[in-house]
């Protein structure tokens, strides 16, 4: 389990589980979310919420992992632009570790 800081003062945080990160990867929810300026503001958070809301109205909305991600993270009462920026950073680090682990397991000789 991971924790992200949800506000600049550090008084609020959101718990992120491995399954949440896997769901973000599965549905590519963070791909092309941030504009070329790289600024994560409330409009970026709204964009993510709109994307997820539209997914929930389709067959993907029946996925318990997606619903859990929405309830636990995206629509969490403490989730603001600052928290989303930290979630994006955590996701990038986690994804890099996943890629390295995959590359290491493929490079290891079979016994």
C-alpha positions as CSV (number, residue, x, y, z in Angstrom):
1,X,0.0,0.0,0.0
2,X,1.1,3.5,-0.8
3,X,0.1,6.9,0.6
4,X,0.0,10.1,-1.4
5,X,-0.1,13.6,0.1
6,X,-3.4,15.2,-0.7
7,X,-2.6,18.8,0.2
8,X,0.6,21.0,0.4
9,X,0.7,21.1,4.2
10,X,0.7,17.4,4.5
11,X,-2.3,17.1,6.8
12,X,-4.3,15.0,4.4
13,X,-3.4,11.9,2.6
14,X,-5.0,9.2,0.5
15,X,-4.2,5.5,0.6
16,X,-3.4,3.9,-2.7
17,X,-3.4,0.1,-3.1
18,X,-1.6,-1.9,-5.8
19,X,-4.9,-2.8,-7.3
20,X,-5.7,0.9,-7.8
21,X,-2.5,1.4,-9.8
22,X,-3.2,-1.8,-11.8
23,X,-6.6,-0.4,-12.7
24,X,-5.1,2.9,-13.7
25,X,-2.8,1.0,-16.0
26,X,-5.5,-1.3,-17.3
27,X,-7.8,1.5,-18.4
28,X,-5.0,4.0,-19.3
29,X,-6.7,6.6,-17.2
30,X,-3.7,8.8,-16.8
31,X,-2.6,8.7,-20.5
32,X,-2.8,12.1,-22.2
33,X,-4.5,13.5,-19.1
34,X,-2.1,16.4,-18.5
35,X,-1.7,19.0,-21.2
36,X,1.6,19.9,-22.8
37,X,2.2,22.6,-20.2
38,X,2.5,19.8,-17.5
39,X,0.4,21.7,-15.0
40,X,-2.0,19.6,-12.9
41,X,-4.9,21.8,-11.8
42,X,-8.5,21.3,-11.0
43,X,-9.5,21.2,-14.7
44,X,-7.2,18.1,-15.1
45,X,-8.9,16.4,-12.1
46,X,-12.3,17.3,-13.6
47,X,-11.2,15.8,-17.0
48,X,-10.3,12.5,-15.2
49,X,-13.6,12.5,-13.4
50,X,-15.5,13.0,-16.6
51,X,-13.6,10.2,-18.3
52,X,-14.3,7.8,-15.5
53,X,-17.9,8.8,-15.3
54,X,-18.4,8.0,-19.0
55,X,-16.6,4.7,-18.5
56,X,-18.9,3.8,-15.6
57,X,-21.9,4.1,-17.9
58,X,-20.5,1.5,-20.2
59,X,-19.7,-2.2,-19.6
60,X,-16.4,-1.2,-17.9
61,X,-18.6,0.2,-15.1
62,X,-19.3,-3.3,-14.0
63,X,-15.6,-3.8,-13.1
64,X,-15.3,-3.8,-9.3
65,X,-11.7,-2.6,-9.5
66,X,-12.8,0.5,-11.4
67,X,-15.5,1.2,-8.9
68,X,-13.1,0.7,-6.0
69,X,-10.6,3.1,-7.7
70,X,-13.4,5.7,-8.0
71,X,-14.6,5.4,-4.4
72,X,-11.2,5.1,-2.8
73,X,-9.2,7.5,-4.8
74,X,-10.6,9.6,-7.6
75,X,-13.8,10.7,-5.8
76,X,-12.1,10.7,-2.4
77,X,-13.1,13.8,-0.4
78,X,-9.5,14.8,0.0
79,X,-8.6,14.4,-3.8
80,X,-7.7,17.8,-5.2
81,X,-5.2,18.8,-8.0
82,X,-2.3,18.5,-5.6
83,X,-3.2,14.9,-4.8
84,X,-3.7,14.1,-8.4
85,X,-0.2,15.4,-9.2
86,X,1.2,13.1,-6.5
87,X,-0.9,10.2,-7.8
88,X,0.5,10.7,-11.3
89,X,4.0,10.8,-9.9
90,X,3.4,7.6,-7.9
91,X,1.9,5.9,-10.9
92,X,4.9,6.8,-13.1
93,X,7.4,5.4,-10.5
94,X,5.3,2.3,-10.0
95,X,5.0,1.7,-13.7
96,X,8.8,2.1,-14.1
97,X,9.4,-0.5,-11.4
98,X,6.9,-2.9,-13.1
99,X,8.8,-2.5,-16.4
100,X,12.2,-3.1,-14.7
101,X,10.8,-6.2,-12.9
102,X,9.5,-7.5,-16.2
103,X,12.8,-6.9,-18.0
104,X,14.7,-8.5,-15.1
105,X,12.5,-11.6,-15.2
106,X,12.8,-11.9,-18.9
107,X,16.6,-11.5,-18.8
108,X,17.0,-14.1,-16.0
109,X,18.0,-17.5,-17.4
110,X,15.5,-20.3,-17.0
111,X,16.6,-23.0,-14.6
